[in-house]
């Protein structure tokens, strides 16, 4: 934890020197996140009878209980069986959030939720679930999917076993399968005092956001930024700089954020982009377009950083 604290602090002060004060908010958020640190662990604790957080899934839907003002919470019990005698098909120990243990469990698809609970997709819980619990839920749903999808070896079909690290190993041929992670880049491209925002064919309503795309084998992250911008809107970019990263469990991505400057070209849309244009900070703040909120995504944080840079 201390090494990560030193890293974030170092990035914070480097950012002040190199990029200006509009990155302050991002790194302060990272420092504050350390106050609610989740510690991943494979060491299953002894049953001490203390309540733990249970991230219980039926396929990709999380078991939640609704509270006042539309807020949701998850089971906080010592044992899953306390909830209407629920029995997990598979379960894993995730680690500790603060001083409390965290478990994930997968239920059979035929199981009905206990009284007062329901199964809800994670996307519907963006603003309804505590942000720290939401982030752990994003980790948990990926662990559940990985465990479910790697019951047998992909090479020889032998039933797999849990390894001493977070991996499945085949006892026959030795093939190891780790949780799947698909790295993707997301970038804020600027031109003078304007930010490039696009409306993708999959974006809801009038939602505009920054560009993003998956990393291909053999690419550096910076090469992916340049390729994706060229492919999606026909622009060449320069001064590609790291901004920050964020896990994104839809379904199993790691979003790595960058900023870049448009070097040349005119906007030419590919089939994934419905429309794209350059927007000033004032236009973004005017409500003319809808953008992702910074509270739930790195896309929103990139846009917020651009807007803040023109408020100073």
DRENVODO-746827 format. One record per residue (C-alpha): x, y, z; residue number from 1. Coordinates in Angstrom, 2 decimals, decimal comma, padded with zeros to 5 digits. Layout:
<sites>
        xx        yy        zz   seq
         X         Y         Z   NUM
...
</sites>
This chain:
<sites>
        xx        yy        zz   seq
    000,00    000,00    000,00     1
    002,78    002,45    000,85     2
    004,53    001,80   -002,45     3
    001,32    002,57   -004,32     4
    000,83    005,69   -002,22     5
    004,32    006,85   -003,19     6
    003,56    006,11   -006,85     7
    000,32    008,11   -006,86     8
    001,98    011,00   -005,02     9
    004,83    010,98   -007,53    10
    002,38    011,07   -010,44    11
    000,50    013,88   -008,75    12
    003,52    016,19   -008,51    13
    004,84    015,27   -011,95    14
    001,44    016,13   -013,35    15
    001,58    019,57   -011,77    16
    004,91    020,27   -013,44    17
    004,17    018,80   -016,85    18
    000,47    019,04   -017,54    19
   -001,04    021,76   -015,44    20
   -003,34    021,83   -012,48    21
   -006,40    020,27   -014,13    22
   -005,07    016,75   -013,32    23
   -005,19    017,47   -009,58    24
   -008,70    016,11   -009,13    25
   -007,91    012,76   -010,74    26
   -004,90    012,03   -008,52    27
   -006,62    013,29   -005,40    28
   -009,38    010,78   -006,10    29
   -006,76    008,05   -006,31    30
   -005,29    009,10   -002,98    31
   -008,73    009,12   -001,38    32
   -009,41    005,66   -002,78    33
   -006,58    004,35   -000,61    34
   -008,78    005,10    002,40    35
   -011,16    002,40    001,14    36
   -008,52   -000,06   -000,05    37
   -009,56   -003,53   -001,11    38
   -006,90   -006,18   -000,50    39
   -007,09   -009,16   -002,81    40
   -006,26   -012,47   -001,14    41
   -006,49   -016,21   -001,80    42
   -006,16   -017,19    001,86    43
   -009,62   -018,17    003,03    44
   -010,11   -017,06    006,66    45
   -011,43   -019,34    009,35    46
   -015,15   -019,06    009,95    47
   -015,16   -016,49    012,74    48
   -018,90   -015,83    012,68    49
   -018,42   -012,20    011,70    50
   -020,53   -010,70    008,89    51
   -018,89   -010,57    005,47    52
   -019,81   -009,01    002,15    53
   -021,35   -011,53   -000,28    54
   -021,36   -010,77   -004,00    55
   -023,93   -013,30   -005,16    56
   -024,65   -013,73   -008,87    57
   -027,19   -015,50   -011,00    58
   -025,36   -015,37   -014,32    59
   -024,35   -011,68   -014,59    60
   -026,96   -010,29   -012,21    61
   -026,07   -009,32   -008,66    62
   -028,27   -010,08   -005,65    63
   -029,22   -006,78   -003,97    64
   -031,68   -005,43   -001,46    65
   -033,23   -002,01   -002,02    66
   -033,06    000,57    000,74    67
   -034,47    004,06    001,14    68
   -034,03    006,66   -001,62    69
   -033,45    004,00   -004,25    70
   -030,09    002,86   -002,89    71
   -029,06   -000,78   -003,05    72
   -026,90   -002,94   -000,83    73
   -025,66   -006,52   -000,95    74
   -025,89   -009,34    001,63    75
   -023,77   -008,70    004,71    76
   -023,96   -011,98    006,61    77
   -021,58   -014,51    008,14    78
   -022,76   -017,34    005,91    79
   -024,64   -017,45    002,63    80
   -027,00   -020,07    004,04    81
   -028,51   -017,37    006,27    82
   -030,31   -016,09    003,16    83
   -033,18   -018,53    002,72    84
   -030,74   -021,44    002,78    85
   -029,06   -020,37   -000,46    86
   -026,48   -022,84   -001,75    87
   -023,75   -021,76   -004,15    88
   -022,85   -023,76   -007,23    89
   -019,36   -022,30   -006,89    90
   -017,86   -019,67   -004,62    91
   -014,54   -017,89   -004,14    92
   -012,88   -015,81   -001,48    93
   -011,96   -012,39   -002,89    94
   -010,10   -010,67   -000,06    95
   -010,80   -007,94    002,47    96
   -012,50   -004,59    002,17    97
   -011,34   -002,67    005,19    98
   -011,44   -005,28    007,93    99
   -014,29   -007,31    006,46   100
   -014,07   -010,39    004,26   101
   -015,52   -010,48    000,76   102
   -016,85   -013,57   -000,99   103
   -018,40   -014,18   -004,36   104
   -020,87   -016,93   -005,13   105
   -022,64   -018,23   -008,22   106
   -026,18   -019,57   -007,95   107
   -028,01   -021,90   -010,25   108
   -030,04   -020,05   -012,87   109
   -033,27   -021,50   -011,48   110
   -032,79   -020,00   -008,00   111
   -035,26   -017,30   -007,00   112
   -034,07   -014,39   -004,83   113
   -034,86   -014,42   -001,09   114
   -037,70   -012,22    000,13   115
   -036,72   -008,54   -000,06   116
   -033,94   -009,16   -002,59   117
   -033,70   -009,19   -006,39   118
   -031,14   -009,86   -009,09   119
   -030,03   -006,70   -010,93   120
   -027,51   -006,11   -013,72   121
   -024,42   -004,13   -012,72   122
   -025,05   -001,36   -015,25   123
   -028,32   -000,58   -013,48   124
   -026,45   -000,15   -010,19   125
   -024,03    002,64   -011,22   126
   -025,55    005,20   -008,86   127
   -027,55    002,87   -006,62   128
   -024,73    000,85   -005,04   129
   -021,96    002,21   -002,83   130
   -019,02    003,07   -005,17   131
   -016,55    000,88   -003,28   132
   -018,91   -002,09   -003,31   133
   -019,67   -001,48   -006,98   134
   -015,99   -001,66   -007,84   135
   -015,57   -004,93   -005,92   136
   -018,72   -006,24   -007,60   137
   -017,05   -005,54   -010,94   138
   -014,13   -007,70   -009,84   139
   -016,45   -010,37   -008,47   140
   -018,57   -010,79   -011,62   141
   -015,39   -011,38   -013,64   142
   -014,15   -013,98   -011,14   143
   -017,50   -015,78   -011,31   144
   -017,47   -015,84   -015,12   145
   -013,86   -017,05   -015,22   146
   -014,55   -019,82   -012,70   147
   -017,68   -020,92   -014,57   148
   -016,03   -020,88   -018,02   149
   -012,86   -022,74   -017,04   150
   -014,19   -025,86   -015,37   151
   -012,45   -027,94   -018,04   152
   -009,11   -027,64   -019,76   153
   -009,30   -025,92   -023,12   154
   -006,56   -028,18   -024,50   155
   -007,48   -031,70   -023,34   156
   -010,91   -031,30   -021,63   157
   -009,68   -032,60   -018,24   158
   -011,47   -031,04   -015,23   159
   -009,33   -028,18   -013,93   160
   -008,17   -027,49   -010,38   161
   -007,52   -024,24   -008,51   162
   -003,84   -023,34   -008,41   163
   -002,03   -021,68   -005,51   164
   -002,39   -018,35   -007,31   165
   -005,51   -016,94   -009,01   166
   -005,45   -019,51   -011,81   167
   -006,98   -022,79   -012,98   168
   -004,52   -025,57   -013,81   169
   -005,03   -028,79   -015,72   170
   -003,67   -031,76   -013,75   171
   -003,19   -033,74   -016,98   172
   -001,35   -031,39   -019,35   173
   -000,43   -028,51   -017,04   174
   -002,23   -025,76   -019,00   175
   -002,94   -022,75   -016,78   176
   -005,88   -020,40   -017,31   177
   -005,88   -016,99   -015,64   178
   -008,83   -014,62   -015,38   179
   -009,37   -013,01   -018,76   180
   -008,45   -009,34   -019,07   181
   -008,89   -007,34   -022,28   182
   -006,86   -004,10   -022,23   183
   -008,39   -001,14   -024,04   184
   -007,36    002,46   -024,52   185
   -009,58    005,50   -024,14   186
   -008,35    008,91   -025,23   187
   -009,16    012,58   -025,04   188
   -008,01    014,14   -028,31   189
   -007,75    017,93   -028,36   190
   -007,30    020,55   -031,05   191
   -006,47    024,01   -029,71   192
   -009,24    024,71   -027,17   193
   -011,60    021,96   -028,32   194
   -012,13    018,31   -027,40   195
   -013,12    015,59   -029,85   196
   -016,31    013,83   -028,83   197
   -018,19    011,17   -030,76   198
   -021,60    009,54   -030,75   199
   -021,14    005,84   -031,40   200
   -023,77    003,61   -032,96   201
   -024,16    001,86   -029,59   202
   -024,40    005,02   -027,49   203
   -027,81    005,65   -025,95   204
   -029,78    008,79   -026,81   205
   -027,58    011,80   -027,48   206
   -024,61    010,50   -025,49   207
   -021,23    011,77   -026,71   208
   -017,94    010,49   -025,35   209
   -014,24    010,22   -026,07   210
   -012,90    007,53   -028,40   211
   -011,85    004,08   -027,21   212
   -010,72    000,75   -028,60   213
   -009,15   -002,60   -027,75   214
   -005,43   -003,32   -027,87   215
   -004,33   -005,77   -030,56   216
   -001,58   -008,37   -030,06   217
    001,89   -006,89   -030,57   218
    000,82   -003,28   -030,04   219
    001,96   -000,81   -027,45   220
   -000,78    001,21   -025,79   221
    000,41    004,36   -027,55   222
    000,26    002,60   -030,92   223
   -003,29    001,54   -030,16   224
   -004,28    005,15   -029,40   225
   -002,91    006,34   -032,75   226
   -004,48    003,45   -034,70   227
   -007,93    003,73   -033,10   228
   -008,16    007,49   -033,69   229
   -007,08    007,01   -037,30   230
   -009,53    004,17   -037,87   231
   -012,54    005,75   -036,19   232
   -012,29    009,39   -037,28   233
   -009,38    009,61   -039,75   234
   -007,12    011,85   -037,65   235
   -003,40    011,61   -036,89   236
   -002,37    012,42   -033,32   237
    000,80    013,31   -031,41   238
    001,89    013,98   -027,81   239
    000,20    010,83   -026,51   240
    000,37    010,89   -022,70   241
   -000,86    008,56   -019,99   242
   -003,77    009,85   -017,91   243
   -004,97    007,03   -015,67   244
   -006,66    003,63   -015,71   245
   -009,87    002,02   -014,57   246
   -011,19   -001,55   -014,42   247
   -014,33   -001,93   -016,53   248
   -016,27   -005,17   -016,03   249
   -018,38   -005,01   -019,21   250
   -017,33   -007,67   -019,67   251
   -013,64   -007,83   -018,63   252
   -011,70   -004,77   -019,71   253
   -008,96   -002,62   -018,25   254
   -009,46    000,90   -019,61   255
   -006,17    002,81   -019,94   256
   -006,70    006,53   -020,43   257
   -004,57    008,88   -022,53   258
   -004,59    012,43   -023,79   259
   -003,42    013,32   -027,29   260
   -003,24    016,29   -029,63   261
   -004,62    016,28   -033,18   262
   -001,74    016,65   -035,62   263
   -003,49    016,51   -038,98   264
   -006,50    015,32   -040,92   265
   -010,21    015,96   -041,18   266
   -012,93    013,97   -039,43   267
   -013,93    010,94   -041,51   268
   -016,27    008,53   -039,72   269
   -016,10    004,75   -039,87   270
   -019,05    002,40   -039,39   271
   -018,76    002,45   -035,57   272
   -019,21    006,22   -035,25   273
   -022,49    007,95   -036,05   274
   -021,24    011,50   -035,58   275
   -018,18    013,31   -034,17   276
   -017,16    016,92   -033,72   277
   -014,96    019,32   -031,78   278
   -016,46    020,91   -028,65   279
   -015,26    023,72   -026,40   280
   -015,48    023,42   -022,62   281
   -018,36    025,92   -022,65   282
   -020,31    023,84   -025,17   283
   -019,80    020,69   -023,10   284
   -021,04    022,46   -019,96   285
   -024,02    024,05   -021,74   286
   -026,02    020,83   -021,81   287
   -026,02    020,81   -025,59   288
   -024,78    017,23   -025,48   289
   -024,85    014,46   -022,86   290
   -021,51    013,10   -021,65   291
   -020,63    010,32   -019,18   292
   -020,40    011,51   -015,56   293
   -016,93    011,52   -014,03   294
   -018,23    009,66   -010,98   295
   -018,64    006,37   -012,83   296
   -016,16    006,19   -015,70   297
   -012,73    007,22   -016,86   298
   -014,41    008,64   -019,97   299
   -016,14    011,15   -017,73   300
   -012,90    011,85   -015,88   301
   -011,08    012,62   -019,14   302
   -013,84    015,01   -020,21   303
   -013,95    016,62   -016,77   304
   -010,16    017,15   -016,82   305
   -010,45    018,94   -020,17   306
   -013,29    021,15   -018,93   307
   -011,46    021,97   -015,72   308
   -008,35    022,97   -017,63   309
   -010,31    025,79   -019,27   310
   -011,90    027,00   -016,04   311
   -008,59    027,98   -014,49   312
</sites>
